[in-house]
Amino acid sequence: MADTLEFNEIYQEVKGSMFPLLGCSPPRAWGELPVPHTLTSHQNDGRLRLSRQGVIFKNSKTGKVDNIQASELAEGVWRRVALGHGLKLLTKNGHVYKYDGFRESEFDKLSDFFKAHYRLELAEKDLCVKGWNWGTVRFGGQLLSFDIGEQPVFEIPLSNVSQCTTGKNEVTLEFHQNDDAEVSLMEVRFYVPPTQEDGVDPVEAFAQNVLSKADVIQATGDAICIFRELQCLTPRGRYDIRIYPTFLHLHGKTFDYKIPYTTVLRLFLLPHKDQRQMFFVISLDPPIKQGQTRYHFLILLFSKDEDISLTLNMNEEEVEKRFEGRLTKNMSGSLYEMVSRVMKALVNRKITVPGNFQGHSGAQCITCSYKASSGLLYPLERGFIYVHKPPVHIRFDEISFVNFARGTTTTRSFDFEIETKQGTQYTFSSIEREEYGKLFDFVNAKKLNIKNRGLKEGMKQSYDEYADSDEDQHDAYLERMKEEGKIREENANDSSDGSGEETDESFNPGEEDDDVAEEFDSNASASSSSGDGDSDRGEKKPAKKAKIVKDRKPRKKQVESKKGKDPNAPKRPMSAYMLWLNANREKIKSDHPGISITDLSKKAGELWKAMSKEKKEEWDRKAEDAKRDYEKAMKEYSVGNKSESSKM
């Protein structure tokens, strides 16, 4: 018998939805019999691998890996489910894992494997499809099972429960949501009939059984520690981060977010290109949400110079027992180091840092643009991450190919394109051409598929040739224009005295049709461009003969007729918006490091538009005061000017 079994296109049930719809008939493709209901589940494509050591499932979308040790397996169940046949695995500590997408013919192979390597019988259990709503609830490990007789109708993993409330003879369960699910189950209500037993409330007993295993996000005590006023780029703002044993609480002036550690997928610690700041990135699945906005990444920005002394709200014995030396009761150091160290210990995940990549400037990242916003692209050991608007993380194993493309607007830069196996395309543009060789070598070393590899290697050997190719084309155009200029010059010489030298009569290109050209001083010879367009079509107009111009009095320029502005005159008052902007410009810059002047103006406009009427009135009053001061100063200035003119 083989030591391993592998299955592709296997689907895992994940919290947050009901699939299929409760009470709805499934498509015929799922089978002739009605398919049992599976509550709070969502299907995620991936690969399942069984070996002597245990069971490993890797999610194709997120890259998340579930690893179940063989020694932890307590039970295996085979049953008919939505996409064909499914496998339910129960562990000794009560956790449940469900996988779907197997063929009926694969049962024998799996059953023999379980007997040989796990010493377990793969039991066949059918689900009840009667559709009755009256039965028995059984609690086992992390699972609530609603049974009719000996057959389960549906099962709820209690870790999916976000809240449990009670009423008279009733218990209501609410669930964590999965944004990828087309249909989500919000709540389930159970009617619990009263019993004759004294001293035992069946409703409370039911609720306590649920709450003992539920993933209810609520503070059950004081926070382990609190980090005050951290600068957060996504979601934007200043937030206090309160660290609890099972979740972190992001507390801001407007919004609050509670993030269970079980939703943290990855941690990244990335040095800013300026070498003075650090990004700490937390990847989340499912994401936190505010209205219709989803935040798949939590991005914190720190200054390297900011230090902190931290005392955990636990005694030393508890700290040692809980964290096993990873944390101590009293710690001090850089703020970013303390935050990342605490998060690593609580989430129990490694922190990803940039590998051995080094760009042309010596930084471990590349400046580029993505979706019209400038940011930083970090080549990592197992993927790329872009910070920060919007954040993007792409693993190497999901990349179909990469491509180096010429910049669309200038030869001083190039674009880096990534296409995933799912067909999603990412284009990182405006990368300096000096980074080309470094990035090409990195991609080549990671054995990623490079589109048009032969061409790219030639470009890599001599990027100057690649960059100059557009310049050469431009030079050819200039040469052609120069040749046409020579022809026009020769024609003009032929119309002179024949000696090859011009006579005393002067040729002034701005005199004949230069009414417009005179208004636009720098474009006085712009009318010659009309001949260039004809030259592109292979047609040549005869050169105009030099015009003999008699001596004329020079025209006075319009600018000279204008009176110069008196530097002593009072300055016009600023509007309410400009007064507010001048007072808040530095704050906007500090809240959005590296923001361009254009983006700063846009952001300021958005903030001003969103400002309440009461706050705007304060600046309106200041603008009115400034206007009165200006009018008063102008009166004094006018009186002074009149007195000086009368003296003259």
C-alpha positions in Angstrom: 0.0 0.0 0.0 1.2 3.5 -0.8 2.5 5.6 2.1 0.6 8.7 0.9 -2.7 9.6 -0.7 -3.3 12.9 -2.5 -6.6 14.4 -3.7 -6.9 17.6 -5.7 -9.9 19.9 -5.9 -11.1 18.9 -2.4 -13.3 21.4 -0.6 -13.1 22.4 3.1 -16.0 23.7 5.1 -15.3 27.1 6.6 -17.4 29.2 9.0 -19.9 31.8 8.0 -22.4 30.4 5.6 -24.9 27.7 5.0 -24.4 25.5 1.9 -26.8 24.6 0.4 -29.7 26.8 1.5 -31.7 25.5 4.4 -35.1 24.2 3.1 -34.1 24.6 -0.6 -33.8 21.8 -3.1 -30.2 21.3 -4.4 -29.3 21.1 -8.1 -29.7 17.7 -9.7 -26.0 17.6 -10.3 -25.5 17.0 -6.6 -27.5 13.7 -6.9 -31.0 12.4 -7.1 -31.6 12.2 -3.4 -32.1 15.4 -1.3 -28.7 16.6 0.0 -28.6 17.0 3.8 -28.1 20.5 5.2 -24.7 21.5 6.5 -24.9 24.6 8.6 -22.3 27.4 8.8 -20.1 26.0 6.1 -18.5 27.3 3.0 -16.5 25.4 0.4 -12.9 26.3 -0.3 -10.9 24.5 -3.0 -7.6 23.0 -2.0 -5.4 19.9 -1.9 -5.6 17.1 0.7 -2.7 14.8 1.5 -2.8 11.8 3.8 0.5 10.3 5.0 1.7 8.1 7.9 2.3 11.3 10.0 -1.2 12.7 9.5 -3.5 14.7 7.3 -2.6 18.0 5.6 -4.9 20.3 3.7 -3.7 23.4 1.9 -6.2 26.1 0.8 -5.6 27.1 -2.8 -6.9 30.7 -2.2 -5.2 31.7 1.0 -2.3 29.2 1.2 -3.4 28.3 4.8 -2.4 24.8 5.9 -4.3 22.6 8.3 -2.1 19.9 9.8 -3.7 17.1 11.8 -1.3 14.7 13.4 -2.1 11.0 13.1 -1.9 10.6 16.9 -4.7 13.2 17.3 -7.3 11.5 15.1 -10.1 10.0 17.0 -12.8 9.2 14.4 -13.3 9.2 10.6 -16.7 9.4 9.0 -17.7 8.9 5.3 -21.0 10.2 4.1 -23.0 11.5 1.1 -22.8 15.4 1.0 -23.3 18.3 -1.4 -20.6 17.8 -4.0 -20.5 14.0 -3.9 -19.0 12.3 -0.8 -17.3 13.8 2.2 -14.9 13.0 4.9 -15.4 14.2 8.5 -12.4 13.9 10.9 -12.8 14.3 14.6 -9.7 14.8 16.9 -9.2 13.8 20.5 -9.4 17.4 21.6 -12.8 17.8 20.1 -12.0 19.7 16.8 -13.9 18.8 13.7 -12.6 19.0 10.1 -14.9 18.4 7.1 -13.8 17.8 3.5 -16.0 17.4 0.4 -15.4 16.5 -3.3 -14.5 12.8 -3.1 -15.8 10.2 -5.6 -17.8 7.2 -4.3 -15.1 4.9 -5.7 -12.5 6.4 -3.4 -14.0 5.0 -0.2 -12.3 1.6 -0.4 -8.9 3.2 -0.9 -9.4 5.7 2.0 -10.8 3.0 4.3 -7.8 0.7 3.8 -5.4 3.6 4.4 -7.1 4.5 7.7 -7.0 0.9 8.9 -3.3 0.5 7.9 -1.8 3.8 9.1 -4.2 5.3 11.6 -5.8 2.1 13.0 -9.2 3.6 12.6 -12.4 2.3 11.0 -13.7 4.8 8.4 -17.4 4.5 9.3 -20.2 5.1 6.8 -23.0 7.2 8.3 -26.0 8.6 6.4 -27.5 11.9 7.3 -31.3 12.2 8.0 -33.2 13.7 5.1 -36.7 13.6 6.6 -36.9 17.4 7.0 -38.3 17.1 10.6 -37.7 20.0 12.9 -38.1 18.1 16.2 -35.3 16.1 17.5 -32.4 15.8 20.0 -29.4 18.1 20.4 -26.2 16.4 21.4 -23.0 18.1 22.4 -19.7 16.3 21.6 -16.4 18.1 21.7 -16.6 21.2 19.5 -19.7 20.0 17.7 -23.5 20.5 18.3 -25.4 17.8 16.5 -29.2 17.9 15.9 -30.3 14.3 15.5 -33.5 12.5 14.7 -33.2 9.1 16.1 -29.7 7.9 15.6 -29.1 10.0 12.4 -27.8 13.6 12.4 -29.8 16.2 10.5 -27.2 19.0 10.7 -24.1 19.9 12.7 -22.8 23.2 14.0 -19.1 23.6 14.9 -19.4 25.7 18.1 -16.3 27.6 17.2 -18.4 29.3 14.5 -20.8 30.7 17.1 -20.2 34.4 17.8 -23.0 35.0 20.3 -25.6 33.0 22.3 -28.6 34.6 23.9 -31.5 33.0 25.8 -35.2 33.7 26.1 -38.2 31.9 27.6 -37.8 28.3 26.4 -35.6 29.6 23.5 -31.9 29.8 22.7 -30.6 31.9 19.8 -27.2 31.2 18.2 -25.5 33.9 16.0 -22.5 33.1 13.7 -19.3 34.5 12.4 -19.6 35.6 8.8 -17.5 34.6 5.8 -17.5 37.3 3.1 -16.7 34.8 0.3 -20.0 33.0 0.9 -22.8 33.8 -1.5 -25.4 33.0 1.2 -24.7 33.3 4.9 -26.5 31.8 7.9 -27.0 34.6 10.4 -28.7 32.8 13.3 -30.5 29.6 14.4 -33.2 29.4 17.2 -33.8 26.3 19.2 -37.0 25.8 21.2 -36.2 24.0 24.5 -39.2 22.5 26.2 -39.5 22.9 30.0 -38.6 19.8 32.1 -39.8 18.7 35.5 -36.4 18.4 37.1 -35.9 20.8 40.0 -33.0 23.2 40.1 -31.9 22.8 36.5 -33.0 25.3 33.9 -32.7 23.5 30.5 -32.4 26.7 28.6 -29.4 27.9 30.7 -27.8 24.4 30.5 -28.2 24.5 26.7 -26.6 28.0 26.5 -23.7 27.1 28.8 -22.9 24.1 26.7 -22.7 26.4 23.6 -20.8 29.2 25.3 -18.2 26.8 26.7 -17.0 26.0 23.2 -18.2 29.2 21.3 -15.8 31.8 19.9 -17.5 34.8 21.5 -15.5 37.9 21.0 -15.8 39.8 24.3 -13.5 41.0 27.0 -13.6 38.6 30.0 -11.1 40.6 32.0 -8.4 43.2 31.8 -6.2 43.5 28.7 -2.8 41.8 28.9 -1.3 45.1 27.7 -2.3 48.3 25.8 -0.4 50.1 23.0 -1.6 53.7 22.8 -2.2 55.9 19.7 -0.5 53.7 17.1 -0.5 55.0 13.6 -2.5 52.8 11.4 -2.5 53.0 7.6 -5.2 50.4 7.0 -7.7 51.1 8.4 -6.5 54.7 8.4 -6.2 56.6 11.7 -4.8 56.5 15.2 -5.8 53.5 17.3 -5.3 52.0 20.7 -4.5 48.3 20.5 -5.7 46.4 23.5 -4.3 42.9 23.7 -6.6 40.2 25.2 -5.8 36.4 25.5 -7.9 35.4 22.5 -8.3 38.6 20.4 -7.0 42.1 20.0 -9.2 45.2 20.2 -8.6 48.0 17.8 -10.1 51.1 19.4 -10.3 54.4 17.5 -12.1 57.6 17.8 -14.8 56.5 15.4 -14.6 52.8 14.8 -13.8 49.7 16.9 -12.6 46.3 15.6 -12.3 43.1 17.5 -9.9 40.7 15.7 -9.7 37.0 16.9 -6.2 35.6 16.7 -7.7 32.6 14.8 -8.3 35.0 11.9 -4.6 36.1 11.6 -3.1 34.4 8.6 0.4 35.9 8.4 2.6 38.6 10.1 5.1 40.8 8.2 7.8 43.2 9.5 9.0 45.3 6.6 11.6 48.2 6.7 10.6 51.4 4.9 12.8 52.5 2.1 13.8 55.6 4.1 15.3 53.3 6.7 13.7 55.4 9.5 10.3 53.7 9.7 8.9 50.1 9.9 5.7 48.6 8.6 4.1 45.8 10.7 1.5 44.0 8.5 -1.1 41.6 9.8 -2.9 39.5 7.1 -6.5 38.6 8.0 -8.8 35.9 6.8 -11.7 36.6 7.0 -11.1 40.3 6.9 -12.4 42.9 9.3 -15.2 45.1 7.9 -16.8 48.4 8.3 -20.0 48.7 6.3 -19.3 47.5 2.8 -15.5 48.1 3.2 -13.3 45.0 3.9 -9.8 45.2 5.3 -7.8 42.1 4.5 -4.7 43.7 6.0 -4.0 45.6 9.2 -0.9 47.9 8.5 0.8 49.7 11.3 3.6 52.3 10.7 6.3 52.9 13.3 9.3 55.2 13.7 12.4 53.3 14.5 13.4 55.9 17.1 10.2 55.4 19.2 10.9 53.3 22.3 8.6 51.9 25.0 8.7 50.1 28.4 6.0 47.5 28.6 4.6 45.7 31.7 2.2 42.8 31.1 -0.9 42.6 33.3 0.0 39.1 34.5 2.2 37.8 37.3 5.5 36.3 36.4 4.3 32.7 36.9 1.4 33.2 34.5 3.7 34.8 31.9 6.1 31.9 32.1 3.4 29.3 31.9 1.5 30.9 29.1 4.4 32.1 26.8 7.2 29.7 27.8 10.0 32.4 27.7 8.8 34.1 24.5 7.6 37.1 26.6 8.5 38.4 30.1 6.5 40.5 32.5 8.7 43.6 32.0 10.1 44.4 28.5 11.6 47.4 26.8 12.8 48.3 23.4 11.6 49.8 20.1 7.9 50.1 19.9 7.7 48.1 16.7 9.7 45.3 18.3 7.4 45.1 21.3 4.2 45.1 19.2 5.6 42.4 16.8 7.0 40.3 19.7 3.7 40.3 21.6 1.7 39.5 18.5 4.0 36.7 17.5 3.7 35.1 21.0 -0.1 35.4 21.1 -0.9 34.4 17.5 1.8 31.7 17.5 2.9 32.4 13.9 6.3 33.3 12.4 7.0 36.9 11.3 8.0 37.2 7.7 10.8 39.6 6.9 12.4 40.5 3.5 14.9 37.9 2.3 18.2 38.6 0.6 16.8 40.8 -2.1 18.5 44.2 -2.4 17.5 46.8 -4.9 19.6 49.3 -6.8 19.4 51.8 -3.9 20.4 49.2 -1.4 16.8 49.0 0.0 15.0 45.7 0.4 12.0 47.0 -1.6 11.2 48.7 -4.9 9.3 51.9 -5.4 6.5 51.5 -7.9 2.8 52.3 -8.5 -0.2 50.0 -8.3 -3.7 51.2 -9.3 -2.5 54.9 -9.6 -1.1 54.9 -6.1 2.6 54.9 -5.2 3.9 52.3 -2.8 6.6 49.8 -2.1 6.9 46.3 -3.5 8.8 43.8 -1.3 10.2 40.6 -2.9 10.1 37.9 -0.1 11.4 34.4 0.1 8.1 32.9 -0.9 6.1 35.7 -2.5 5.7 39.5 -3.1 3.9 42.0 -0.8 2.9 45.5 -1.9 2.4 48.2 0.7 0.1 49.9 1.0 -2.9 51.2 -1.1 -4.3 48.7 -1.6 -2.2 46.1 0.1 -1.4 43.0 -2.0 0.2 39.7 -1.1 1.0 37.2 -3.9 2.6 33.8 -3.1 5.0 32.2 -5.6 3.0 29.0 -5.7 -0.1 30.8 -7.1 1.8 32.7 -9.8 1.3 31.5 -13.4 4.0 33.8 -14.9 5.6 37.2 -14.6 6.4 39.7 -17.3 8.7 42.8 -17.7 7.0 45.4 -19.9 8.3 48.7 -21.3 7.0 51.8 -19.6 4.0 53.4 -21.4 5.0 57.0 -20.8 8.8 57.1 -20.5 11.9 54.9 -21.2 13.2 55.7 -17.7 10.9 53.1 -16.1 9.4 49.7 -16.8 6.3 47.7 -15.6 6.4 44.4 -13.7 3.3 42.2 -14.4 2.1 39.2 -12.4 -0.6 36.8 -13.5 -1.9 34.2 -11.1 -3.1 30.7 -12.0 -6.7 31.9 -11.3 -6.2 34.5 -14.1 -5.9 37.6 -11.8 -3.4 40.2 -13.2 -1.4 42.7 -11.1 0.7 45.4 -12.8 3.3 47.3 -10.8 4.3 50.3 -12.9 6.8 53.2 -12.9 9.7 51.1 -11.6 13.1 52.8 -12.2 15.0 51.0 -15.0 18.1 50.6 -12.7 16.0 48.1 -10.7 15.5 45.9 -13.8 18.6 43.7 -13.4 18.1 43.2 -9.6 14.5 42.2 -10.0 15.2 40.0 -13.1 17.9 38.1 -11.2 15.6 37.6 -8.2 12.7 36.3 -10.3 15.1 34.0 -12.2 16.6 32.6 -9.0 13.1 31.8 -7.7 12.4 29.9 -10.9 9.3 31.8 -11.7 7.9 31.5 -15.3 9.0 34.6 -17.2 7.0 35.4 -20.3 9.2 35.9 -23.4 12.3 34.7 -21.4 14.7 35.1 -24.4 13.7 38.7 -25.0 13.9 39.5 -21.2 17.4 38.0 -20.9 18.5 40.2 -23.8 17.0 43.2 -22.1 18.7 42.2 -18.8 22.2 42.0 -20.5 21.8 45.5 -21.8 19.0 47.4 -20.3 20.4 50.5 -21.8 19.6 49.1 -25.3 16.1 48.2 -24.1 15.6 51.7 -22.7 17.2 53.5 -25.6 15.0 51.7 -28.2 12.3 54.3 -27.8 14.9 57.0 -27.7 16.4 55.7 -31.0 13.0 56.0 -32.6 12.7 59.5 -31.3 16.1 60.4 -32.7 15.1 59.1 -36.1 12.1 61.4 -36.0 14.3 64.3 -35.1 16.7 63.5 -37.9 13.8 63.5 -40.4 12.7 66.9 -39.1 16.2 68.3 -39.4 16.3 67.1 -43.1 13.0 68.8 -43.8 14.3 71.9 -42.2 17.4 71.9 -44.4 15.2 71.5 -47.5 13.1 74.5 -46.5 16.3 76.5 -45.8 17.7 75.7 -49.2 14.5 76.8 -50.9 14.6 80.0 -49.0 18.3 80.5 -50.1 17.3 79.9 -53.7 14.8 82.8 -53.5 17.6 85.3 -52.3 20.2 86.8 -54.5 21.6 83.5 -55.8 25.0 83.9 -54.0 24.0 81.7 -51.1 24.0 84.7 -48.8 21.0 86.5 -47.7 20.5 90.2 -48.7 19.9 93.0 -46.3 16.2 92.3 -46.5 15.3 90.5 -43.3 13.1 87.4 -43.0 10.9 87.7 -39.9 8.8 84.6 -39.3 6.6 86.4 -36.8 5.5 89.3 -38.9 3.2 87.8 -41.5 0.6 85.7 -39.6 1.9 86.3 -36.1 -1.1 88.0 -34.5 -1.6 84.9 -32.4 2.1 84.1 -32.1 2.7 87.5 -30.5 0.2 86.8 -27.8 1.9 83.5 -27.1 5.5 84.7 -27.0 7.3 81.3 -26.7 5.3 79.8 -29.6 6.1 82.4 -32.2 7.2 79.8 -34.7 4.5 77.4 -33.9 2.8 77.9 -37.3 5.5 75.9 -38.9 4.1 72.7 -37.4 1.3 72.6 -39.9 3.9 71.8 -42.6 5.2 68.9 -40.5 1.9 67.1 -40.6 1.9 67.3 -44.5 5.5 66.0 -44.6 4.4 62.8 -42.8 2.0 62.2 -45.7 4.7 62.5 -48.2 3.5 66.0 -49.4 5.7 69.1 -49.4 4.5 72.6 -49.6 6.8 75.1 -51.3 8.6 77.2 -48.8 7.3 80.7 -48.3 9.3 83.5 -49.9 11.0 85.9 -47.6 8.9 89.0 -47.1 10.4 92.4 -47.5 9.5 94.5 -44.5 9.8 98.2 -44.3 11.1 99.9 -41.2 8.2 100.1 -38.8 8.0 101.5 -35.3 8.3 98.8 -32.8 5.1 97.8 -31.1 4.8 98.4 -27.4 4.3 95.1 -25.6 1.0 94.7 -23.8 2.9 93.8 -20.6 4.6 97.1 -20.5 1.3 99.0 -20.4 0.3 97.2 -17.2 1.1 98.9 -14.0 3.3 97.0 -11.6 1.8 95.8 -8.4 2.7 97.8 -5.3 4.5 95.4 -2.9 3.3 97.6 0.0 -0.4 97.0 -0.9 -2.3 94.8 1.7 -2.6 91.2 0.7 -6.0 89.8 -0.1 -7.6 87.7 2.7 -7.7 83.9 2.5 -10.9 82.0 2.4 -12.1 79.8 5.3 -10.9 76.7 3.5 -7.4 78.0 2.9 -7.1 79.2 6.5 -8.1 75.7 7.7 -5.7 74.0 5.2 -2.7 76.1 6.3 -3.5 75.2 10.0 -3.9 71.4 9.2 -1.4 70.8 6.4 1.3 69.3 8.6 -1.1 67.1 10.4 -2.3 65.6 7.1 1.3 65.0 6.1 2.0 63.2 9.4 -1.1 61.1 9.1 -0.2 60.1 5.5 3.6 59.8 5.2 5.0 60.3 1.7 1.7 61.8 0.3 2.1 63.8 -2.9 1.0 67.4 -3.2 -1.8 66.4 -5.5 -3.1 63.7 -3.2 -2.7 66.0 -0.2 -5.0 68.5 -1.9 -7.5 65.8 -2.7 -7.4 64.5 0.8 -7.8 68.0 2.3 -10.9 68.6 0.0 -12.4 65.3 1.3 -11.8 66.2 4.9 -13.2 69.7 4.5 -16.3 68.4 2.7 -16.9 65.9 5.5 -16.5 68.5 8.2 -19.5 69.4 10.3 -21.2 72.8 9.8 -20.4 73.8 13.4 -16.6 73.3 12.8 -16.8 75.1 9.5 -18.4 78.1 11.1 -15.3 78.6 13.2 -13.2 79.1 10.1 -15.9 81.2 8.4 -15.6 83.6 11.3 -11.9 83.8 11.0 -12.3 84.4 7.3 -14.7 87.3 8.0 -12.3 88.8 10.5 -9.5 88.6 8.0 -11.8 90.2 5.3 -12.6 93.1 7.7 -9.0 93.6 8.5 -8.2 93.7 4.8 -10.9 96.2 4.0 -9.6 98.5 6.8 -6.0 98.2 5.6 -7.1 99.0 2.0 -8.9 102.2 3.1 -5.7 103.3 5.0 -3.6 102.4 2.0 -5.9 104.3 -0.5 -5.8 107.4 1.8 -2.0 107.3 1.9 -1.7 107.0 -1.9 -4.0 110.0 -2.4 -2.0 112.2 0.0 1.3 111.3 -1.8 -0.2 112.0 -5.2 -1.5 115.4 -4.0 2.0 116.3 -2.7 3.4 115.6 -6.1 
